[in-house]
Each structure stands twice: as C-alpha cells, then as structure tokens.
Amino acid sequence: MCAGRSTFSGTRMMKSGTRGIFVSVPLHISLISLSTNIALRSTRSISPTMEAVKRFFSSPRFAVAGASNDSNKFGYKLLAWYHEHSLPVTPLNPRAPSIDLSPSHSYKTVASPSALPSPAQTSLSVVTPPAVTLPLLQEAHSVGIPAVWLQPGTFDNAVLEFARSHFEAVIAGDGGRGSEGWCVLVDGEEGLDAAGVEWTSQRL
C-alpha cells in the first residue's frame, strides 16, 4: 500500500478536562493533530550544528581551501565531492594553477579567499592544518564569507574560538554520522537535503 492521505472517517473518544467528560472527536482530526505534533517536535529537535549545515549549503557558491591534485588527499576528495554533486565550486591553492579531477574536468584555482569572485555568497570548506587555517579564516572573514566547514584535523582551540565568533555558520567538531566528527563527505548529502538544494549526480 502507498503512504498517502488516509480517508478513514471514524471517531475516537477523548477525555475533556479533569471531570472525566468524554467527547467524540473525528478520527481524521486526531490524526492530523498527531501528525502536527510530531512535525513540531521534529523541527524543535534539529541540532544547532545541523542548522549551521543548512545555512552552509544555502549559499549559491562554494570553495575548498586546501584543494589538491593528489587523489589520495582529502583536498582532492572534497573538491571531487562538490563536482559530483554538481555544485559550483572554486578550489583554493596558492601553488597550483589548477586542480585536475580528471582529463576532462579541470578547475582553475585562486590563491586565497580574497581572490574568490563572490566571497560574500560563498561557503568555504577547509582542509588545511590548524596553523594555516587561522590566517585563512581571518582573511575569509575580512572579505565577508558567511559560513565555513572545518574538516576533522583542520582546527585547534584558537581556530574554533575565532571561527565561532566571526562567522554566521560554523561546522566543526564532534557529531555527524562519521566517527571523526562532521565531514562533508559523510554528512554533505543530508545537509543538501536539509537546505532544500536540488542537485544532480555527475561523474568525474
């Protein structure tokens, strides 16, 4: 059977007040009320980090700091994830002019957040060591980047303190579906769905 709207039109007895008075309520109204309560509880239970994930994926553009041509590194894998989900992405790498995901898919790099075409409309994924991440975030904040996703291993306490006090949305630390904390590769698709982003799969 398909899960459509119920057409059952019975009634149920509901207790009214504290005097043991019972009233007859149409069952379909009770079901609607139950569904509404469940939906409200579901909305209230969303975690602050998932709200940040929704904000992150609400941006029209994305960038990957620490993008790499080495397919074994997360900088490559993360850029490939954005490509495979047909999202507009720019790799950041001050030493490589381009990142080649495959012979037919090459992305020109920019050296830093200030070189992005529209930083205020760009969410930034970070795959850099903590010592590199802090000055990177300082520059990202100065050009108006609204949201950052710090992959596991990219931050220390100083980085987290700066990020959480300067950006609209920050994803970092424990949580998500993986064992190492919030990760775009593991939690990204759920975030896209939460943000209502329509995407199509494409190969490298």
ABEGO torsion letter per residue (X at the ends): XBBBBBABBBBBBBBBEAAGBBBBBBAAAAAAAAAAAAAAAAAAABBAAAAAAAAAAABABBBBBGBBABAABAAAAAAAAAAAAGBBBBBBBAABABBBABAABBBBBBABAAABABAAABBBBBBBBAAAAAAAAAAAAAAGBABBBBBBGABBAAAAAAAAAABABBBBEBEEABAAEBBAAAAAAAAAAAAGBBBBBBBX
